[in-house]
Amino acid sequence: MKMPMRLFADDPRFQPVAKWAAADKTLVFCCERAGKLWETSSRLRCLNIDSRVADALKNNRMLIVRPDHKIEAGFLCHDNDKTIRTFRRGQEQAHRLLRTEAVKRFLEV
C-alpha cells in the first residue's frame, strides 16, 4: 500500500481505502535505509513521527522492514547483473530477518 492508510481515515477522500486496508498489524517494506515512511513519493510528510505510527511500533502492531545495506539497483535499472545481485542480497536479508526475535514476536498471533 506504500503507506499505513489508517492514518488518513480522518480525511474523507481516503476513508473508504483506510477502512478497506485496516488491519490489526501492519508490515511495511521500506526502500530507505533509515526506515523513514513518507506520505507520498514527494516526501511531503514523514509519518514516523506521527503518534499513531510510534504507538503501533511500540506496541508491536507495526514492523518496518528496511534494507540493512545500500541498494545497488534502483527502480529504473537496466543492468541485469546488478538487478540479480540486488535481489539476492534482499533474499539474504529476508532469511536473516525471519530468524530475528523482533520478526518472530511480530508474527506471533
MDAnalysis code that builds the backbone (N, CA, C; Angstrom):
import MDAnalysis as mda
import numpy as np

u = mda.Universe.empty(327, n_residues=109, atom_resindex=np.repeat(np.arange(109), 3), trajectory=True)
u.add_TopologyAttr("name", ["N", "CA", "C"] * 109)
u.add_TopologyAttr("resid", np.arange(1, 110))
u.add_TopologyAttr("resname", ["MET", "LYS", "MET", "PRO", "MET", "ARG", "LEU", "PHE", "ALA", "ASP", "ASP", "PRO", "ARG", "PHE", "GLN", "PRO", "VAL", "ALA", "LYS", "TRP", "ALA", "ALA", "ALA", "ASP", "LYS", "THR", "LEU", "VAL", "PHE", "CYS", "CYS", "GLU", "ARG", "ALA", "GLY", "LYS", "LEU", "TRP", "GLU", "THR", "SER", "SER", "ARG", "LEU", "ARG", "CYS", "LEU", "ASN", "ILE", "ASP", "SER", "ARG", "VAL", "ALA", "ASP", "ALA", "LEU", "LYS", "ASN", "ASN", "ARG", "MET", "LEU", "ILE", "VAL", "ARG", "PRO", "ASP", "HIS", "LYS", "ILE", "GLU", "ALA", "GLY", "PHE", "LEU", "CYS", "HIS", "ASP", "ASN", "ASP", "LYS", "THR", "ILE", "ARG", "THR", "PHE", "ARG", "ARG", "GLY", "GLN", "GLU", "GLN", "ALA", "HIS", "ARG", "LEU", "LEU", "ARG", "THR", "GLU", "ALA", "VAL", "LYS", "ARG", "PHE", "LEU", "GLU", "VAL"])
u.atoms.positions = np.array([
    [0.811, -1.195, 0.000],
    [0.000, 0.000, 0.000],
    [0.858, 1.263, 0.000],
    [2.141, 1.130, 0.250],
    [3.095, 2.237, 0.294],
    [2.964, 3.122, 1.524],
    [1.886, 3.076, 2.253],
    [1.749, 3.889, 3.453],
    [0.670, 3.281, 4.333],
    [0.759, 3.481, 5.640],
    [-0.299, 2.974, 6.519],
    [-1.573, 3.809, 6.348],
    [-2.522, 3.304, 5.588],
    [-3.702, 4.081, 5.207],
    [-4.582, 4.468, 6.392],
    [-4.511, 3.738, 7.479],
    [-5.341, 4.067, 8.638],
    [-5.056, 5.489, 9.118],
    [-3.851, 5.994, 8.881],
    [-3.511, 7.359, 9.285],
    [-4.391, 8.394, 8.601],
    [-4.954, 8.040, 7.482],
    [-5.708, 9.002, 6.691],
    [-7.220, 8.813, 6.816],
    [-7.637, 8.039, 7.789],
    [-9.062, 7.768, 7.962],
    [-9.859, 9.026, 8.259],
    [-9.206, 10.046, 8.800],
    [-9.926, 11.282, 9.118],
    [-10.116, 12.180, 7.899],
    [-9.482, 11.848, 6.790],
    [-9.639, 12.601, 5.545],
    [-10.724, 11.910, 4.716],
    [-11.835, 12.587, 4.441],
    [-12.944, 11.947, 3.716],
    [-12.531, 11.308, 2.391],
    [-11.525, 11.847, 1.728],
    [-11.095, 11.274, 0.449],
    [-10.532, 9.870, 0.619],
    [-9.946, 9.584, 1.774],
    [-9.264, 8.305, 1.977],
    [-10.026, 7.341, 2.866],
    [-11.174, 7.715, 3.387],
    [-11.894, 6.858, 4.327],
    [-12.224, 5.472, 3.767],
    [-12.715, 5.352, 2.537],
    [-13.001, 4.002, 2.027],
    [-11.743, 3.134, 1.928],
    [-10.650, 3.713, 1.487],
    [-9.409, 2.939, 1.372],
    [-8.871, 2.597, 2.755],
    [-8.926, 3.543, 3.693],
    [-8.448, 3.295, 5.052],
    [-9.251, 2.170, 5.703],
    [-10.554, 2.173, 5.493],
    [-11.400, 1.116, 6.051],
    [-11.056, -0.231, 5.425],
    [-10.863, -0.232, 4.112],
    [-10.511, -1.470, 3.405],
    [-9.158, -2.001, 3.858],
    [-8.202, -1.102, 4.105],
    [-6.834, -1.503, 4.440],
    [-6.617, -1.731, 5.930],
    [-7.608, -1.471, 6.762],
    [-7.434, -1.609, 8.210],
    [-7.047, -3.038, 8.574],
    [-6.094, -3.152, 9.498],
    [-5.616, -4.454, 9.952],
    [-5.115, -4.319, 11.385],
    [-5.050, -5.442, 12.081],
    [-4.525, -5.422, 13.450],
    [-3.038, -5.133, 13.465],
    [-2.346, -5.622, 12.442],
    [-0.902, -5.417, 12.338],
    [-0.565, -4.962, 10.929],
    [0.500, -4.171, 10.825],
    [0.933, -3.661, 9.529],
    [2.411, -3.957, 9.356],
    [2.756, -4.599, 8.259],
    [4.144, -4.859, 7.900],
    [4.485, -3.925, 6.749],
    [5.489, -3.085, 6.951],
    [5.857, -2.080, 5.963],
    [7.243, -2.419, 5.413],
    [7.349, -2.548, 4.108],
    [8.639, -2.726, 3.452],
    [9.073, -1.361, 2.950],
    [10.144, -0.874, 3.501],
    [10.624, 0.472, 3.222],
    [11.927, 0.382, 2.431],
    [12.017, 1.100, 1.338],
    [13.216, 1.076, 0.500],
    [14.343, 1.937, 1.061],
    [14.020, 2.793, 2.001],
    [15.010, 3.713, 2.543],
    [15.725, 3.078, 3.731],
    [17.049, 3.142, 3.733],
    [17.826, 2.513, 4.802],
    [17.478, 3.053, 6.180],
    [17.096, 4.304, 6.268],
    [16.767, 4.904, 7.558],
    [15.399, 4.439, 8.063],
    [14.616, 3.809, 7.208],
    [13.303, 3.322, 7.609],
    [12.265, 4.422, 7.746],
    [12.478, 5.526, 7.045],
    [11.506, 6.620, 7.111],
    [10.321, 6.331, 6.201],
    [9.130, 6.563, 6.737],
    [7.896, 6.387, 5.990],
    [7.420, 7.757, 5.538],
    [7.215, 7.910, 4.247],
    [6.803, 9.201, 3.701],
    [5.375, 9.116, 3.218],
    [4.648, 10.209, 3.394],
    [3.248, 10.251, 2.989],
    [3.104, 9.976, 1.495],
    [3.956, 10.549, 0.681],
    [3.943, 10.293, -0.757],
    [5.379, 10.232, -1.242],
    [5.550, 9.887, -2.511],
    [6.903, 9.857, -3.062],
    [7.505, 11.257, -3.141],
    [6.676, 12.275, -2.993],
    [7.182, 13.655, -2.945],
    [7.719, 14.010, -1.567],
    [7.619, 13.059, -0.643],
    [8.117, 13.236, 0.727],
    [7.525, 14.462, 1.407],
    [6.214, 14.570, 1.310],
    [5.518, 15.710, 1.886],
    [5.573, 15.715, 3.408],
    [5.447, 14.540, 4.007],
    [5.377, 14.462, 5.462],
    [5.946, 13.126, 5.913],
    [6.852, 13.157, 6.876],
    [7.414, 11.926, 7.431],
    [6.429, 11.368, 8.455],
    [6.003, 10.131, 8.257],
    [4.990, 9.534, 9.114],
    [5.559, 8.919, 10.384],
    [6.866, 8.711, 10.448],
    [7.467, 8.069, 11.623],
    [7.201, 8.846, 12.907],
    [7.052, 10.161, 12.794],
    [6.861, 10.961, 13.996],
    [5.385, 11.074, 14.391],
    [4.489, 10.569, 13.563],
    [3.073, 10.572, 13.901],
    [2.872, 9.685, 15.138],
    [2.111, 10.165, 16.097],
    [1.927, 9.420, 17.351],
    [1.306, 8.046, 17.115],
    [0.453, 7.911, 16.087],
    [-0.169, 6.612, 15.812],
    [0.847, 5.609, 15.293],
    [1.797, 6.070, 14.481],
    [2.851, 5.176, 13.990],
    [3.766, 4.786, 15.145],
    [4.175, 5.771, 15.943],
    [5.051, 5.494, 17.090],
    [4.387, 4.507, 18.046],
    [3.098, 4.686, 18.284],
    [2.357, 3.792, 19.171],
    [2.277, 2.383, 18.582],
    [2.001, 2.291, 17.291],
    [1.916, 0.978, 16.641],
    [3.260, 0.256, 16.682],
    [4.354, 0.985, 16.480],
    [5.684, 0.377, 16.557],
    [5.980, -0.102, 17.976],
    [5.685, 0.744, 18.943],
    [5.951, 0.429, 20.347],
    [5.144, -0.782, 20.809],
    [3.915, -0.894, 20.336],
    [3.022, -1.969, 20.773],
    [2.997, -3.164, 19.833],
    [4.011, -3.273, 18.992],
    [4.190, -4.436, 18.114],
    [3.015, -4.641, 17.155],
    [2.401, -3.533, 16.714],
    [1.342, -3.618, 15.712],
    [1.846, -3.194, 14.339],
    [3.073, -2.693, 14.291],
    [3.680, -2.315, 13.018],
    [5.153, -2.720, 13.049],
    [5.600, -3.239, 11.932],
    [7.009, -3.592, 11.772],
    [7.486, -2.976, 10.467],
    [8.557, -2.212, 10.554],
    [9.151, -1.614, 9.358],
    [10.370, -2.438, 8.974],
    [10.323, -3.017, 7.784],
    [11.457, -3.770, 7.253],
    [12.174, -2.851, 6.280],
    [13.449, -2.620, 6.563],
    [14.232, -1.707, 5.723],
    [15.541, -2.379, 5.357],
    [16.158, -1.958, 4.272],
    [17.408, -2.584, 3.859],
    [18.512, -2.334, 4.893],
    [19.313, -3.355, 5.122],
    [20.449, -3.195, 6.025],
    [21.729, -2.911, 5.243],
    [21.554, -2.553, 3.988],
    [22.691, -2.297, 3.098],
    [22.263, -1.284, 2.031],
    [23.225, -0.716, 1.357],
    [22.916, 0.199, 0.255],
    [22.325, -0.606, -0.900],
    [21.241, -0.126, -1.450],
    [20.593, -0.803, -2.574],
    [21.353, -0.458, -3.847],
    [21.848, -1.491, -4.509],
    [22.680, -1.272, -5.699],
    [21.847, -0.888, -6.921],
    [20.758, -1.603, -7.171],
    [19.938, -1.349, -8.359],
    [18.729, -0.508, -7.970],
    [18.489, 0.540, -8.729],
    [17.323, 1.386, -8.486],
    [16.121, 0.893, -9.260],
    [15.039, 1.652, -9.199],
    [13.796, 1.256, -9.842],
    [13.910, 1.174, -11.359],
    [14.738, 1.981, -11.955],
    [14.859, 2.010, -13.413],
    [16.146, 1.376, -13.911],
    [16.676, 0.437, -13.154],
    [17.930, -0.215, -13.519],
    [17.712, -1.181, -14.679],
    [18.572, -1.087, -15.696],
    [18.503, -1.987, -16.859],
    [19.688, -2.943, -16.907],
    [20.464, -2.978, -15.840],
    [21.624, -3.862, -15.741],
    [21.185, -5.151, -15.043],
    [21.032, -6.227, -15.824],
    [20.513, -7.481, -15.273],
    [21.369, -8.036, -14.146],
    [22.685, -7.970, -14.291],
    [23.563, -8.496, -13.235],
    [23.379, -7.710, -11.932],
    [23.308, -6.411, -12.047],
    [23.104, -5.568, -10.868],
    [21.743, -5.854, -10.232],
    [20.730, -6.052, -11.059],
    [19.389, -6.346, -10.556],
    [19.377, -7.680, -9.815],
    [20.012, -8.687, -10.374],
    [20.063, -10.007, -9.728],
    [20.839, -9.935, -8.422],
    [21.970, -9.211, -8.403],
    [22.739, -9.058, -7.154],
    [21.888, -8.383, -6.083],
    [21.160, -7.362, -6.473],
    [20.299, -6.642, -5.533],
    [19.205, -7.559, -5.004],
    [18.583, -8.325, -5.884],
    [17.536, -9.266, -5.491],
    [18.075, -10.305, -4.520],
    [19.224, -10.891, -4.832],
    [19.814, -11.928, -3.967],
    [20.201, -11.367, -2.606],
    [20.695, -10.155, -2.606],
    [21.048, -9.532, -1.336],
    [19.789, -9.313, -0.480],
    [18.700, -8.964, -1.126],
    [17.421, -8.831, -0.418],
    [16.939, -10.169, 0.123],
    [17.119, -11.222, -0.650],
    [16.752, -12.565, -0.179],
    [17.562, -12.940, 1.061],
    [18.856, -12.660, 1.016],
    [19.719, -12.965, 2.166],
    [19.252, -12.203, 3.402],
    [18.907, -10.936, 3.226],
    [18.421, -10.156, 4.356],
    [17.110, -10.742, 4.879],
    [16.225, -11.141, 3.984],
    [14.940, -11.725, 4.400],
    [15.163, -12.977, 5.245],
    [16.080, -13.816, 4.834],
    [16.379, -15.028, 5.607],
    [16.905, -14.668, 6.997],
    [17.771, -13.654, 7.079],
    [18.289, -13.218, 8.383],
    [17.154, -12.655, 9.240],
    [16.306, -11.817, 8.634],
    [15.216, -11.195, 9.377],
    [14.242, -12.220, 9.959],
    [13.934, -13.250, 9.187],
    [12.980, -14.251, 9.651],
    [13.473, -15.010, 10.879],
    [14.763, -14.944, 11.148],
    [15.325, -15.611, 12.327],
    [15.451, -14.674, 13.526],
    [15.108, -13.398, 13.366],
    [15.260, -12.460, 14.481],
    [14.074, -12.537, 15.437],
    [14.340, -12.199, 16.681],
    [13.283, -12.200, 17.691],
    [12.214, -11.152, 17.389],
    [12.620, -10.000, 16.864],
    [11.650, -8.939, 16.565],
    [10.616, -9.412, 15.550],
    [11.052, -10.079, 14.502],
    [10.122, -10.572, 13.474],
    [9.280, -11.707, 14.022],
    [9.908, -12.616, 14.771],
    [9.135, -13.724, 15.371],
    [8.047, -13.173, 16.286],
    [8.382, -12.177, 17.104],
    [7.406, -11.571, 18.015],
    [6.262, -10.912, 17.229],
    [6.621, -10.226, 16.147],
    [5.619, -9.543, 15.332],
    [4.662, -10.543, 14.684],
    [5.185, -11.656, 14.237],
    [4.375, -12.635, 13.522],
    [3.533, -13.516, 14.441],
    [3.804, -13.470, 15.747],
    [3.004, -14.256, 16.680],
    [1.557, -13.778, 16.664],
    [0.662, -14.711, 16.837],
    [-0.766, -14.372, 16.880],
    [-1.134, -13.862, 18.252],
])
